[in-house]
Amino acid sequence: MVSEWIFELGGEQPQLAQAELTELLATTDCELAVTRQNELQLRCILARSVPPGLLARLGMVRSGGELAATGSLEELEVAATGINLVGARFAVRCAPGALELQEVNKRLGAILAKHGRVDLEQPTIIVRVFQGEKLQLLLER
């Protein structure tokens, strides 16, 4: 299943983080096509789903998740109504920006709680929100 992902790169040399990610994904026949990159993020299309737990083996990539929605907070709320977490434990984590973090966490968390269970201590899914020109909602499994 083809999907768009965003990876947060770490370290002083992002090209090494990208190489590490590319090599690890290649071991599972999960090819990536880079659509956008800057010093902090790599946005790409993955040919198939990432096997569970695989990304935990990365050292230079801070986080990575499937892009579920992009837009305003209201647009993310609409998109969140269509995300079925199948009862999984989740936590919403919003990065700093123009919007108040707790407000974003509460609003999206309330919608997602209809299909999952809030667990701030040990979530199996982290719903990450990045703030920029538009908000980006990622699902880190």
Contacts in CASP RR format, 6 or more apart in sequence:
PFRMAT RR
TARGET T0000
AUTHOR 0000-0000-0000
METHOD contacts of the structure
MODEL  1
MVSEWIFELGGEQPQLAQAELTELLATTDCELAVTRQNELQLRCILARSV
PPGLLARLGMVRSGGELAATGSLEELEVAATGINLVGARFAVRCAPGALE
LQEVNKRLGAILAKHGRVDLEQPTIIVRVFQGEKLQLLLER
1 48 0 8 1.000
1 49 0 8 1.000
2 45 0 8 1.000
2 46 0 8 1.000
2 47 0 8 1.000
2 48 0 8 1.000
3 45 0 8 1.000
3 46 0 8 1.000
3 49 0 8 1.000
3 66 0 8 1.000
3 67 0 8 1.000
4 35 0 8 1.000
4 43 0 8 1.000
4 44 0 8 1.000
4 45 0 8 1.000
4 46 0 8 1.000
4 66 0 8 1.000
4 67 0 8 1.000
5 32 0 8 1.000
5 43 0 8 1.000
5 44 0 8 1.000
5 45 0 8 1.000
5 46 0 8 1.000
5 50 0 8 1.000
5 64 0 8 1.000
5 65 0 8 1.000
5 66 0 8 1.000
5 67 0 8 1.000
5 138 0 8 1.000
6 41 0 8 1.000
6 42 0 8 1.000
6 43 0 8 1.000
6 44 0 8 1.000
6 64 0 8 1.000
6 65 0 8 1.000
6 67 0 8 1.000
6 130 0 8 1.000
6 136 0 8 1.000
6 138 0 8 1.000
7 17 0 8 1.000
7 21 0 8 1.000
7 41 0 8 1.000
7 42 0 8 1.000
7 43 0 8 1.000
7 44 0 8 1.000
7 61 0 8 1.000
7 63 0 8 1.000
7 64 0 8 1.000
7 65 0 8 1.000
8 40 0 8 1.000
8 41 0 8 1.000
8 61 0 8 1.000
8 62 0 8 1.000
8 63 0 8 1.000
8 64 0 8 1.000
9 17 0 8 1.000
9 18 0 8 1.000
9 39 0 8 1.000
9 40 0 8 1.000
9 41 0 8 1.000
9 42 0 8 1.000
9 60 0 8 1.000
9 61 0 8 1.000
9 62 0 8 1.000
10 17 0 8 1.000
10 40 0 8 1.000
10 60 0 8 1.000
10 61 0 8 1.000
10 62 0 8 1.000
11 17 0 8 1.000
11 60 0 8 1.000
14 37 0 8 1.000
14 39 0 8 1.000
14 40 0 8 1.000
14 42 0 8 1.000
16 60 0 8 1.000
17 42 0 8 1.000
17 58 0 8 1.000
17 60 0 8 1.000
17 61 0 8 1.000
18 34 0 8 1.000
18 37 0 8 1.000
18 42 0 8 1.000
20 58 0 8 1.000
20 59 0 8 1.000
20 60 0 8 1.000
20 61 0 8 1.000
21 32 0 8 1.000
21 42 0 8 1.000
21 58 0 8 1.000
21 60 0 8 1.000
21 61 0 8 1.000
22 32 0 8 1.000
24 54 0 8 1.000
24 57 0 8 1.000
24 58 0 8 1.000
25 31 0 8 1.000
25 32 0 8 1.000
25 46 0 8 1.000
25 50 0 8 1.000
25 54 0 8 1.000
28 50 0 8 1.000
28 51 0 8 1.000
28 54 0 8 1.000
29 47 0 8 1.000
29 48 0 8 1.000
30 46 0 8 1.000
30 47 0 8 1.000
30 48 0 8 1.000
30 49 0 8 1.000
30 50 0 8 1.000
30 51 0 8 1.000
31 46 0 8 1.000
31 47 0 8 1.000
32 44 0 8 1.000
32 45 0 8 1.000
32 46 0 8 1.000
32 47 0 8 1.000
33 44 0 8 1.000
33 45 0 8 1.000
33 47 0 8 1.000
34 42 0 8 1.000
34 43 0 8 1.000
34 44 0 8 1.000
35 43 0 8 1.000
35 44 0 8 1.000
35 45 0 8 1.000
36 42 0 8 1.000
36 43 0 8 1.000
37 43 0 8 1.000
43 67 0 8 1.000
50 141 0 8 1.000
52 141 0 8 1.000
55 61 0 8 1.000
55 63 0 8 1.000
55 64 0 8 1.000
55 65 0 8 1.000
55 140 0 8 1.000
63 126 0 8 1.000
63 128 0 8 1.000
63 140 0 8 1.000
64 138 0 8 1.000
64 140 0 8 1.000
65 128 0 8 1.000
65 138 0 8 1.000
65 139 0 8 1.000
65 140 0 8 1.000
65 141 0 8 1.000
66 138 0 8 1.000
66 139 0 8 1.000
66 141 0 8 1.000
67 136 0 8 1.000
67 137 0 8 1.000
67 138 0 8 1.000
68 79 0 8 1.000
68 80 0 8 1.000
68 83 0 8 1.000
68 137 0 8 1.000
68 138 0 8 1.000
68 139 0 8 1.000
69 75 0 8 1.000
69 76 0 8 1.000
69 79 0 8 1.000
69 80 0 8 1.000
69 135 0 8 1.000
69 136 0 8 1.000
69 137 0 8 1.000
70 134 0 8 1.000
70 135 0 8 1.000
70 136 0 8 1.000
70 137 0 8 1.000
71 134 0 8 1.000
71 135 0 8 1.000
71 136 0 8 1.000
72 134 0 8 1.000
72 135 0 8 1.000
73 99 0 8 1.000
73 104 0 8 1.000
73 107 0 8 1.000
73 135 0 8 1.000
75 135 0 8 1.000
76 108 0 8 1.000
76 129 0 8 1.000
76 135 0 8 1.000
76 137 0 8 1.000
77 107 0 8 1.000
77 108 0 8 1.000
77 111 0 8 1.000
79 137 0 8 1.000
80 108 0 8 1.000
80 109 0 8 1.000
80 111 0 8 1.000
80 112 0 8 1.000
80 137 0 8 1.000
81 111 0 8 1.000
81 114 0 8 1.000
83 112 0 8 1.000
83 115 0 8 1.000
83 139 0 8 1.000
84 115 0 8 1.000
85 112 0 8 1.000
85 115 0 8 1.000
85 116 0 8 1.000
85 125 0 8 1.000
86 115 0 8 1.000
86 116 0 8 1.000
87 115 0 8 1.000
87 116 0 8 1.000
87 117 0 8 1.000
88 116 0 8 1.000
88 117 0 8 1.000
88 123 0 8 1.000
88 124 0 8 1.000
88 125 0 8 1.000
89 116 0 8 1.000
89 117 0 8 1.000
89 118 0 8 1.000
89 119 0 8 1.000
89 122 0 8 1.000
89 123 0 8 1.000
89 124 0 8 1.000
89 125 0 8 1.000
90 109 0 8 1.000
90 112 0 8 1.000
90 116 0 8 1.000
90 117 0 8 1.000
90 118 0 8 1.000
90 119 0 8 1.000
90 123 0 8 1.000
90 124 0 8 1.000
90 125 0 8 1.000
90 126 0 8 1.000
90 127 0 8 1.000
91 118 0 8 1.000
91 119 0 8 1.000
91 120 0 8 1.000
91 123 0 8 1.000
91 125 0 8 1.000
91 126 0 8 1.000
91 127 0 8 1.000
92 104 0 8 1.000
92 105 0 8 1.000
92 108 0 8 1.000
92 109 0 8 1.000
92 112 0 8 1.000
92 127 0 8 1.000
92 128 0 8 1.000
92 129 0 8 1.000
93 105 0 8 1.000
93 126 0 8 1.000
93 127 0 8 1.000
93 128 0 8 1.000
93 129 0 8 1.000
94 101 0 8 1.000
94 104 0 8 1.000
94 105 0 8 1.000
94 128 0 8 1.000
94 129 0 8 1.000
94 131 0 8 1.000
95 101 0 8 1.000
95 128 0 8 1.000
95 129 0 8 1.000
95 130 0 8 1.000
95 131 0 8 1.000
96 131 0 8 1.000
97 131 0 8 1.000
97 132 0 8 1.000
98 131 0 8 1.000
98 132 0 8 1.000
99 131 0 8 1.000
99 135 0 8 1.000
104 129 0 8 1.000
104 135 0 8 1.000
108 127 0 8 1.000
108 129 0 8 1.000
108 137 0 8 1.000
109 118 0 8 1.000
109 127 0 8 1.000
112 127 0 8 1.000
124 141 0 8 1.000
125 139 0 8 1.000
125 140 0 8 1.000
125 141 0 8 1.000
126 139 0 8 1.000
126 140 0 8 1.000
127 137 0 8 1.000
127 138 0 8 1.000
127 139 0 8 1.000
127 140 0 8 1.000
128 137 0 8 1.000
128 138 0 8 1.000
128 139 0 8 1.000
128 140 0 8 1.000
129 135 0 8 1.000
129 136 0 8 1.000
129 137 0 8 1.000
129 138 0 8 1.000
130 136 0 8 1.000
130 138 0 8 1.000
END
